[in-house]
Amino acid sequence: MNQATARAGANIALVKYWGKRDPQLNLPAAGSISITLAGLETRTTVTPDPTLGSDRFFLDGVEQSPGRVGAMLDLLREMAGETTPCRVDSCNNFPTGAGLASSASGFAALVTAGARAFELEISEDRRSGLARLGSGSAARSIFGGFVEMDAGELEDGSDAVAHPLLAADAWPLEVVVAVTESSSKAVGSRDGMNHTMQTSPYYPAWVETVAADLETARAAIVARDFEALAEVSEHSALKMHASMLAARPGLVYWNPATLACLHAVRALRSGGVGVFFTVDAGPQVKAVCLPGEGERVVDVLRGQPGVHDVMVTGLGAGAGAVA
């Protein structure tokens, strides 16, 4: 056993994942397609330490309850035939728990570092399945570029893993993130999903439409058809939020700045700029741009009332070890 460090990029779903067919195994109710980002990442170090009485977990320098992190370490220890407690130090270079997929990059980095620390030789598919147990979207951050997550059909979840669709450099889109709130959201994604599933009359219709969206998005990515990808991505995001709004009580993740950014992005595209929006379970707006269009989008989004910060990135690699 050795100390090991890994990094993983956050990912943004273009065809959204919202809701589970099995909460215990974190099996999604439907598939999803995402892009892994280069500039928003988690870096995690796992240090096996026999002098510790139990696992200790530090996020951005602040000690937290091990919770799901400890449960993931238990799985890795069982695979390695080990019992040694670990110290885990994890750091995000973007706001945590604010709708920017910090749990996705976090668990992808944890699984990758943990496997290395316990000297486990496991495939990317296996790491994807393990990461999914920590956070459903983490399965996608194991891979880079354009990634598809399979919902799977097997009860044990072994076929609910992600796989790459297109490498990051094959279609190097740009991503502009408008941060409209830096604090953690009041309702986390896991609770929000469960609440929507249980109370929203729109939820079944949401699930029924995902397969067609996946087919459309997959074809658009293969053909590098930006307009087709823009249409299906915005439609998927708005449908997901419609199902949340129809929950009882409704889940409203947006704020006035979120709406201002959505309107601004639509105005830009109407004016000929290659850009579209997507919004996850939070108030931040992600503007996906054709190569070379990001700078124009930054200028417009930065000028929207209520936008605290604007981050610019591109598509990046999957989770990997750091020397």
N, C-alpha and C positions, 0 to 999 in steps of 0.2 A: 504494500500500500504506500502511496505517495500523495503529497499535495498536488492538486491539479486545478488548472484554471481554464475556463472556456468562455466564449462569447457567442451570443445569438442575437439576430436582428428581430425587432418587432415586425409583425406582418399586418397588412391591411386587407381585409376581405373585400373582394369586388362583388362576388356572389356570396351573400351573407350566411353565416351560421348563427342560428338562434333557436335554442331548445334542444332537449335531449330525449332519446328513446330509452335510455337507461342512465339515470343520474349516478348510480354507484360506480359504473365503469366509464362515465363521461362519454357515452356513445351519442353522437349527434343524431337528431331526428332527420336531418338531410345533409347532403354534401355541401361543399363550399369551394370557392376558388379565391386565392389571395396572391399578393405580391409581398415578398420579403424585402425589407428596407436596409439600406447600407448605413445610414447615419444615426438611426435610433436603435441603440442596442443595450443589452444587459451583459455585464461581465461578472462571472461567478467563480469563486474559489472554494473548493471543498478540501478540508484538511482533516484526515482521520487522526484522532488523538485519543489514545487509550487512557489518558489521565482524566478525561472528561467523564462526569457522571451520566450525562445525557447529551443529546444533540443541542447545539446552540446556533441560532440563526440571526445574522445581522443584515439588515436591509438599509442601504445608504448610510451605514454607520450606526444605526439604531437597532438595538436588540429587539427581536420579535418572538412571539411564540412559534416554535418549529412547525406546528400544525401540518399542513399538506407537504411542507418541505421534509419534515421528519418521516412522514409516510412514504415519500418517494425514496428517501435514503434507506428505509426498511426494505423496500423492494430490491434495491440494488445490493444491499447487504445479503439478502437471502440468495440472490443469484450468485454472489461471490463466496458464499459460505462464511461470511464474516459477521461479527457483532460489534465492531469498534464504533464508538460514537464519533461524530464529526462536528467540526466548526464550519459553518457556511457563511461566507461573506459575499454579498451580492450588491451590485451597484448599477443603477440605471442612469444613462446620460440624458434622460427626458423625464417629465413628470410621471410619478407613480400613481396607479389607480385612478387615472383621470380620463380614461377612454382612449389610451394610446397603446393598448396591447402589451402592457408591462408584464402581465402574467404569462403571456405567450412566450416572449423572449426569455423571461425568467426561468420557466420550467424547461425550455429547450436547452438553455445554458446549464442548468442544474443537472439534467440527465447526462449531458455530454461530459461535464467535469466529473460527475460522480462515477460514471462508467470508467473513466480514465483513472481516477483515484483508486478504485477497487480492481483495476487491471482486468476489466471485462472487455472482451472482444465481441461487440454486438453490432449488427447491421444498422444502417440508417432506418430501415423499416421498423426494426425492433425499438430503436430509440424514439421513433415517431409515436409508436404505440404506447410506450412508457410515458412520454411527455404528455400525451393526451389524458392520461390518468390524473395529472396535476392540473392541467387546464386544457379544455377542448381545443382551443386554437393553437396551443403550443405544438401540436403535432405538425403544423405547417411550417413553423420556424426552424425545424430541423433542416429544411431544404431552402435553397435560394431561388431567386427569380420568381417566375410564375408557378404556383403550386396548387394542386387540387387535393382536397381532403375527401376520402370516400366515407360515406356513412356506414357502409358495411351491412351485412345481414346476419352474421353469426352471433349467437347469444353471448359467446365469450369475448366478443369485440376484437378478435385477432385480425379481422379484415378491415377494421376501422382505422386506417392509417393514411398518411398523405403520400403523395408522389409528385415529382417535378413535371411540369408541363413544358416550360421554355426557360432557357438560361437567361440570367439577368442581362448579359451583354448582347443577346440576340435581338432584343427590343428594349433599348435603354431608356425607358420612360423616366420622367422626373416627377417628384412628389413634393408638393408644398403643403405644409401642415400649419393651419391657423389655430393657435392655442387661444381659446376664449375663456378658459378657466383652468387654473393650475392646481387647485386643491382636489382631493379625492372625491369621487362622486358619491352621492348619498345612498344610492342603491347599486350594489355591485352587480356585475354581469350574471353571476350564478343565481343570485336571488331574483334578479330581473327576469331571467329566462323562466324560472319556475313560476313566478307570478303571472307572466304572460301566458304560459301554457295552461295554467289552471283557471284563468278568469277571462281571457280575451276571446270573444266570438270570432275574431278574424284569424286566430292562430292556425286552425286547420287549413284555411285557404292559403295562408302563407307557405305552409309545408308543401302543399300540393303543387305550387307553382315553381318550386326550386329546381326540379329536374329539367324543365324546359329552359330555365335561365342558365343552368350549367352547360347545357348543350350549345346555347347561343354564345356564351362567353368563351367556351373552349374553341369553337370555330373561329371566333373573332381573334383570339390570341394566335392561333396557328396562321391565320391570314394576315396578321398585323392590321386588322381593320379597326381603327381607333373609334370611328363613329359608332359602329355596332357595339363595341365594348363600353363606350360611354353610355349608350342608351340602356343597356341591360344592367350596368352597374348602378346607375342612379335609380333605376326602377327597383332593383333589389333593396337598396338602402331605404328608399321611401316606404316600400311595402313592410320591411321589418319594423320601422318606426311606427307605421300605421297600426300594426298588431300590438305594439306596446301602448300606444295612445288609447286603444280600445280596451285595454285591461281595466280592471276595476279594483281600486282606483287606477287611473291611467298613469303610465310611466312617461314623464316628460324630461328627457335628457338635454334638450336644446335650451339655449338662452337667446336673447335678442341678437347677440353677435353671431351665433350660429346661423340664424335665418338671414342676416345681412350678408354673410359669406356665401350662402347658397345662391342668393339672388345675384351676387356679384359674379360668381362663376358662370351662371347661366347667361348673364349679359356678355361676358367675355366670349363664350362659345358662339353666341349669336352674332358677335362681331368678327368671327373668323379665327379666334384663338383656339388651338387644340388643347382643351382642358375639360375635365368633368369632375364632379364632386362625389364623395362618399362620406358617410358618417356612421361610426360604430356606436356602441352604447356609452355615450358621453357627449359633451358639447363641442368637441374639437372637429374641425372640418379638414378633410384631406382632399386636396386638389391634385388629381393625376393629370400630368401634362405630356404632350409630345416633346421629344428632345428639342431643346432650344427655346421652349415657351415658358419655362419656369420663372425667368426673371420678370417677365411682364405680369405674371400672376402674383408674384411676391409683392410687387408695387401696389397692386389693387387691393389685395387682402390685408396688407399692413395698414392701409388707410381706412379700413372698416371700423366703426365705433365698437369698442369693447374687445378688440383683438389685442391680447397682451404680448404676444410674441409670434413670430413666423419662423418656422424651421424648413430648410430646404434639403432634400436628400434625393437619392436615386435608388434603384434596385440593387440588392446586394446578395452576398453569399449566404449559405445555410450555416447552421451552428457548427462551430469547430473549436478545437483545442488552441490555447494560447501558450506559446513557449514561455 
